[in-house]
């Protein structure tokens, strides 16, 4: 029962994040990622991901393409 509730909350948050990412993508004309980071769903623009990879905020060897593969949703 507890797992069902957690899954429903995750699905609701994911659906909201996808809707928000698509809206932001249309507004700013940028690519946005919906990723699961630190136990939460985050909406992050590709430009920010590039900056964080360049600053080595992720493990050594991680690229933007790796993050894009693992993203839950990617806008176009």
N, C-alpha and C positions, 0 to 999 in steps of 0.2 A: 504494500500500500504506500509506504514511504517513497519507494522508487518511482511509483506511478506519479505521485505528486511532484517529485523533482523533475521527471521527464516532461510533465505538462508545463511547469514553470519555464524550463529550458526552451521548449517549443514556442511558448508565448514570447519570450525574450528574443529568440532567433527571428521569429516572424516580424517583430517590431524593428529589429536591427536591419533586416533586409529592406524593409519598407523605407526606413530612414536613409540607408545607404543609397538606394536608387534615387530618392528625392535629392540628396546632396550631390550626387553625380550629375543629375540633370541641371541643378542650380549652378554648380561650379565648373562643370565640364571636365571633371577629373575622375580618375579611377579610384574607387574605394574598396577596401577589403573588410569583410566581417570575419574577425578572428576570435578564437578562444584564448584569452591571455590572463594569467593570474586568477583563474577560476571565474572569470566574467567574460561576457561577450562584448567586444569592442569594435567600433567602427573607425577605421584608420585609413587616411588617404595614402596613395602609393608614394607620394613625395616624402611624407614623414617616414615611411618604411625605409626608403632609400637613405635618408639622413641617419636613421638609427643604425642601419647596417654599416654605413661609412664610419660612424663613431664607435663601432664595435660593441653596441649594446646587446647584441645577440652573440651566441657562441662563435668562436673562430671558424670560418669556413661557410657560415650560413649566408645565402644570397637572397635577393629579392624573389627570384624564381622559386626557391625552396619554400619561402613563406607563402607565395601565391598558390603553390601546390597544396599546402596544408590549410589554406583559408577555407572557412565554411561557405563563403559566398564572395564572388568577385563581380563588381559592376563593369560595364563596358562603356 
